[in-house]
Amino acid sequence: MREYLLTLLVAATVTYLAVGVVRSVAVRFGIMAEIRDRDVHDTPIPRLGGVGMLFGLFAGFGVAAQLPLLGHVFDSGDQMRGVLTGAVVICLLGAVDDIWGLDAITKLAGQTLAAGLMALQGVQLLWLPWWKTTIVLDSTSGTLITVLAVVVTVNAVNFVDGLDGLAAGLVGIAASAFFIFSYIVSVQQSIDRAATPTLISAILVGMCSGFLVHNFSPARIFMGDSGSMLIGLLLASSTITLTGGVSFGVLGSADLFPTLLPLLLPFAVLAVPFADLLLAVVRRTRARRSPFAPDKQHLHHRLLEIGHSHRRAVLIMYGWTALIAYGAVGFARLPMGVAVMVVAAGVVGLLVLVGWPRRHRQLPA
C-alpha cells in the first residue's frame, strides 16, 4: 500500500507542477478556451492542461517501475507499454484539437486508433460475465469490444467536462473507488498485490488531484480534450486490465447478485458520465441533430438552472458519483443490510440537497 501511495503522491506533485508550466505556455501562445454560448465562464481561460497530466502519468509509471513491489507490474512490459502508447496518442490528439480544433469524425478515428493500439499490445477484455458462467473472448472479439469500451468511456468523460473541476473530480472519485476494490480483491483472494489496474487507478487519482488544484472553481486552466480523453482512456484501461488479473471463479458463483456486482463496478463508477452521455445522445438524436453537437442541457447545466451555484453543482455531482461508486464497493464487500441503509441515507440526503434551491425560491418574501 505504501508504494501505491508514494506513486500517487509523485503523480499528483508532478501533475501540479507541470500544469503550472503548461498554463504559462498556453497564455504565452494564446491557447485559450474561447467563450461559447454553452459555456459558463465569461473570460477566456487557457487550456491544454492534459499535457501536464501526461507528465504526471510518466512520473508515476517511472517511479513505480523502480519500486521493489510495483516494479513487478512492468515485468511483462506489453500491457504497460500499451497503456502508455494509447495515452500518448490520445493526449496528442486532444492537444491538436485544443490548439487548432478537429471535427468529430477525426476525433473518433483518433480515439479508435489509440484504443486499438492498446488492444493490440495486450490491453483487452478477455472474458465477460453471462448469468452464472463466463464468455471467453477470442482475440478478434476481445479487441473489438475493448475498442468500443474505451471509446465510449473517453466520450462519456469528455461530455461531462463542462464545469470547473467537474471531470477531474468525477474521474478521481471513480478511480479511488476502483483502486480500493481492486486492492481488496488482491488481498482477500491472495492475488499479487502489484497489479496493473490498481497501479493505473492510483496514478489516475494522483493526476486528477494535482490538476484539481488549478482547475477547481474558479479555474485557472482547463484540461481540454487532451485531458478529458486522457483520463477517460486511463479509467477504461484500469477496468479492462482487471479482467486479465482476476478470474471469474475467485469472485464466487453461489449467488448471482454478489457475483456480478463486483464485475459491474467499473460501469457503476462511471454511472454519472454514462447517464449524461446517454441522455445527450437521445436528446440530440430526437432533435435531429448530431450526437456530437454541443448544447447546454447536460446534468450540470440543469443543476445551475434550478439555482445551484457553480461550486455547489460540482459538489452535488461529486456526491452522486461517490455514492454510486462507493455504494457499489459496499454492496460487494459489506453486509447487505448495512450497505442498503448507507446508500439509502445518501440518496435521501442528496435529493434534499438537489431540490433545496427550488423550494427555497418558493418561500414567501
C-alpha positions in Angstrom: 0.0 0.0 0.0 2.9 2.4 0.8 4.3 2.1 -2.7 0.9 2.8 -4.2 0.6 5.9 -2.0 4.1 7.1 -2.9 3.3 6.7 -6.6 0.0 8.6 -6.2 1.8 11.4 -4.4 4.5 11.6 -7.1 1.9 11.7 -9.9 0.0 14.4 -8.1 3.0 16.6 -7.4 4.4 16.3 -11.0 1.0 17.0 -12.4 0.6 20.1 -10.3 4.0 21.5 -11.3 3.7 20.5 -15.0 0.2 22.0 -15.3 1.5 25.3 -14.0 4.2 25.3 -16.7 1.7 24.4 -19.4 -0.6 27.2 -18.3 2.2 29.7 -18.7 2.9 28.4 -22.2 -0.8 28.4 -23.2 -1.1 32.0 -22.1 2.1 33.0 -23.9 0.9 31.5 -27.2 -2.8 32.3 -26.8 -4.1 28.8 -26.5 -7.3 29.8 -24.8 -10.8 28.5 -24.5 -13.0 31.0 -26.3 -16.3 31.9 -24.8 -19.2 30.0 -26.3 -23.0 30.1 -25.7 -23.0 26.8 -23.8 -20.0 27.7 -21.5 -20.4 29.0 -18.0 -17.2 31.1 -17.8 -17.2 34.7 -19.1 -13.5 35.2 -19.6 -11.0 33.3 -21.8 -9.2 30.5 -19.9 -6.0 28.7 -21.0 -6.4 25.1 -21.9 -4.1 22.2 -22.8 -4.0 21.0 -19.1 -4.0 17.4 -20.3 -0.4 17.7 -21.4 0.6 18.5 -17.8 -1.4 15.5 -16.7 0.5 13.3 -19.1 3.8 14.3 -17.4 2.2 13.1 -14.1 1.4 9.8 -15.7 5.0 9.4 -16.9 6.3 10.3 -13.5 4.0 7.8 -11.7 5.0 5.0 -14.1 8.7 5.9 -13.8 8.7 5.8 -10.0 6.6 2.6 -9.8 9.0 0.8 -12.2 11.8 1.4 -9.7 10.0 0.2 -6.6 10.5 -3.3 -5.2 6.9 -4.4 -5.3 5.3 -2.3 -8.1 8.3 -2.9 -10.3 6.9 -6.4 -11.0 4.0 -4.9 -12.9 6.4 -3.9 -15.6 8.0 -7.4 -15.9 5.9 -8.4 -18.9 6.0 -5.0 -20.4 3.3 -5.4 -23.0 0.3 -4.0 -21.1 2.1 -1.1 -19.6 3.6 -0.2 -22.9 0.2 -0.4 -24.4 -1.3 1.9 -21.8 1.4 4.5 -22.4 1.1 4.2 -26.2 -2.6 4.8 -26.0 -2.2 7.6 -23.5 0.4 9.5 -25.7 -1.7 9.1 -28.9 -5.0 10.3 -27.4 -3.3 13.1 -25.5 -1.6 14.4 -28.6 -4.9 14.0 -30.5 -6.6 16.1 -27.8 -3.8 18.7 -27.8 -4.2 19.2 -31.6 -7.9 19.7 -31.0 -7.3 22.1 -28.2 -5.0 24.2 -30.4 -6.5 24.1 -33.8 -9.8 22.2 -33.5 -10.8 18.9 -35.1 -14.2 17.7 -36.4 -16.0 14.9 -34.5 -15.2 12.2 -37.1 -11.5 12.9 -37.0 -11.5 12.7 -33.2 -13.5 9.5 -33.2 -10.9 8.0 -35.6 -8.1 9.0 -33.3 -9.8 7.6 -30.3 -10.3 4.3 -32.1 -6.6 4.3 -33.1 -5.5 4.8 -29.5 -7.8 2.1 -28.2 -6.7 -0.3 -31.0 -3.0 0.2 -30.3 -3.7 -0.6 -26.6 -5.7 -3.7 -27.5 -3.0 -5.0 -29.9 -0.5 -4.7 -27.1 -2.5 -6.8 -24.6 -4.8 -4.3 -23.0 -8.0 -6.0 -23.9 -11.0 -7.7 -22.4 -10.5 -11.5 -22.0 -13.9 -12.5 -20.7 -17.4 -11.2 -20.0 -19.9 -12.5 -17.3 -23.1 -14.1 -18.5 -25.6 -15.4 -16.0 -23.6 -17.9 -13.8 -20.9 -18.5 -16.3 -18.4 -16.5 -18.4 -17.9 -15.9 -22.1 -14.3 -16.3 -23.0 -13.5 -13.8 -25.8 -11.3 -14.7 -28.8 -8.7 -12.2 -29.9 -10.9 -10.5 -32.5 -14.0 -10.2 -30.3 -11.8 -9.0 -27.4 -10.2 -6.3 -29.5 -13.5 -5.0 -30.9 -15.3 -4.9 -27.5 -12.2 -3.3 -25.9 -12.1 -0.5 -28.5 -15.8 0.1 -28.1 -15.5 0.2 -24.3 -12.6 2.7 -24.5 -14.2 5.0 -27.0 -17.5 5.1 -25.0 -15.7 5.8 -21.8 -13.5 8.5 -23.4 -16.5 10.3 -24.8 -18.5 9.9 -21.5 -15.8 11.8 -19.6 -15.4 14.3 -22.4 -19.1 15.1 -22.4 -19.2 15.7 -18.7 -16.3 18.1 -18.7 -18.4 21.3 -18.5 -17.8 22.9 -15.2 -14.6 23.9 -13.3 -13.3 20.8 -11.6 -16.1 18.5 -12.6 -14.4 15.9 -14.9 -11.2 15.7 -12.8 -13.2 15.3 -9.6 -15.6 12.7 -11.0 -12.8 10.6 -12.5 -10.7 10.9 -9.4 -13.6 9.7 -7.2 -14.3 6.8 -9.6 -10.6 5.8 -9.8 -10.3 5.9 -6.0 -13.2 3.5 -5.6 -11.8 1.2 -8.3 -8.4 1.3 -6.5 -10.0 0.3 -3.2 -11.9 -2.5 -4.9 -9.1 -3.9 -6.9 -6.7 -3.8 -3.9 -9.2 -5.5 -1.6 -9.7 -8.2 -4.2 -6.0 -8.8 -4.4 -5.7 -9.1 -0.6 -8.7 -11.3 0.0 -8.1 -13.6 -2.9 -4.3 -13.8 -2.4 -3.6 -12.4 -5.8 -0.4 -10.5 -6.5 -0.9 -7.0 -4.9 1.3 -5.5 -7.6 -1.4 -5.3 -10.2 -1.8 -3.2 -13.4 -5.4 -2.0 -12.7 -4.5 -1.0 -9.1 -1.5 0.9 -10.2 -3.3 2.8 -13.0 -6.1 3.7 -10.6 -3.6 5.1 -8.0 -1.8 7.2 -10.6 -5.0 8.4 -12.0 -6.2 9.6 -8.6 -2.9 11.5 -8.3 -3.2 13.1 -11.7 -6.7 14.3 -11.0 -5.8 15.6 -7.5 -2.8 17.5 -8.8 -4.8 19.0 -11.6 -7.8 20.0 -9.4 -5.6 22.5 -7.5 -5.5 24.5 -10.8 -9.0 23.7 -12.0 -11.4 23.8 -9.1 -13.7 26.9 -9.4 -12.6 29.4 -10.3 -10.4 27.5 -12.8 -7.1 28.9 -13.9 -6.7 26.3 -16.7 -8.9 23.8 -18.4 -7.8 20.3 -19.1 -9.2 20.5 -22.7 -9.8 17.4 -24.8 -6.1 16.5 -24.2 -7.0 15.9 -20.6 -10.6 14.6 -20.6 -9.8 12.0 -23.3 -6.6 11.0 -21.4 -8.2 10.4 -18.1 -11.1 8.6 -19.8 -8.7 6.2 -21.5 -6.8 5.5 -18.3 -10.1 4.8 -16.4 -11.1 2.4 -19.1 -7.6 0.8 -19.0 -7.9 0.1 -15.3 -11.2 -1.6 -15.9 -10.0 -3.7 -18.9 -6.8 -4.9 -17.3 -8.7 -6.2 -14.3 -10.2 -8.9 -16.4 -6.6 -10.2 -17.1 -5.7 -10.3 -13.4 -8.9 -11.7 -11.8 -10.7 -14.8 -12.9 -14.4 -15.1 -12.6 -14.1 -18.1 -10.3 -12.3 -16.3 -7.4 -15.3 -14.0 -7.1 -17.6 -16.8 -6.4 -20.8 -18.1 -8.2 -23.1 -19.2 -5.4 -25.3 -16.2 -5.7 -25.7 -14.3 -8.9 -26.1 -10.8 -7.5 -23.0 -10.6 -5.3 -21.1 -12.4 -8.1 -21.9 -10.0 -10.9 -21.9 -6.8 -8.8 -18.1 -6.6 -8.4 -17.7 -7.2 -12.2 -20.1 -4.3 -12.8 -18.3 -2.0 -10.5 -16.3 -0.3 -13.3 -19.6 0.6 -15.0 -21.1 1.8 -11.7 -18.3 4.2 -11.0 -18.9 5.8 -14.4 -22.7 5.9 -14.0 -22.9 9.7 -13.9 -20.9 10.4 -17.0 -22.5 7.5 -18.8 -26.0 8.7 -17.9 -25.1 12.2 -19.1 -23.7 10.7 -22.4 -26.8 8.6 -23.0 -29.2 11.5 -22.3 -27.2 13.8 -24.6 -27.3 11.3 -27.5 -31.1 10.7 -27.1 -31.8 14.4 -26.7 -29.8 15.4 -29.8 -31.0 12.5 -31.9 -34.6 13.3 -31.2 -33.9 16.9 -32.2 -32.4 15.5 -35.5 -29.0 16.8 -34.6 -25.6 15.1 -34.5 -25.0 13.2 -31.2 -21.7 15.2 -31.0 -23.4 18.5 -31.5 -22.8 20.6 -28.3 -25.6 22.0 -26.2 -26.3 23.4 -22.7 -28.6 20.7 -21.3 -26.1 18.4 -19.6 -26.8 17.4 -16.0 -24.5 20.0 -14.6 -26.2 22.7 -16.7 -29.6 21.7 -15.2 -28.3 22.0 -11.7 -27.3 25.6 -12.5 -30.7 26.3 -14.0 -32.5 25.3 -10.8 -30.5 27.7 -8.7 -27.3 26.0 -7.6 -24.0 27.9 -7.6 -21.2 26.7 -9.7 -19.3 25.1 -6.8 -22.4 23.6 -5.3 -23.4 22.0 -8.6 -20.0 20.4 -8.9 -20.1 19.2 -5.3 -23.5 17.6 -5.9 -22.2 15.8 -8.9 -19.2 14.6 -6.8 -21.7 13.4 -4.2 -23.7 11.3 -6.7 -20.6 9.8 -8.2 -19.2 8.9 -4.7 -22.5 7.4 -3.6 -22.7 5.2 -6.7 -19.0 4.3 -6.7 -18.5 3.6 -3.0 -22.0 2.2 -2.8 -21.1 -0.5 -5.3 -17.9 -1.3 -3.3 -20.1 -1.5 -0.2 -22.6 -3.9 -1.8 -19.7 -6.0 -3.0 -17.9 -6.2 0.4 -20.2 -5.2 3.2 -23.3 -7.0 4.7 -26.3 -6.2 2.5 -28.3 -4.6 5.2 -25.6 -2.1 6.1 -24.9 -1.3 2.5 -28.6 -0.6 1.8 -29.0 1.7 4.8 -25.9 3.7 4.0 -26.8 4.1 0.3 -30.5 4.9 1.1 -29.4 7.6 3.5 -27.0 9.0 0.9 -29.8 9.1 -1.7 -32.2 10.9 0.6 -29.5 13.5 1.6 -28.5 14.2 -2.0 -32.1 14.5 -3.2 -32.8 17.1 -0.5 -29.6 18.9 -1.4 -30.5 18.9 -5.1 -34.1 20.2 -4.5 -33.3 22.8 -1.9 -32.7 25.9 -4.2 -36.1 25.4 -6.0 -38.0 25.1 -2.7 -36.0 28.0 -1.2 -37.1 30.3 -4.0 -40.8 29.4 -3.4 -40.7 30.7 0.2 -42.6 33.9 0.7 -40.5 37.1 0.9 
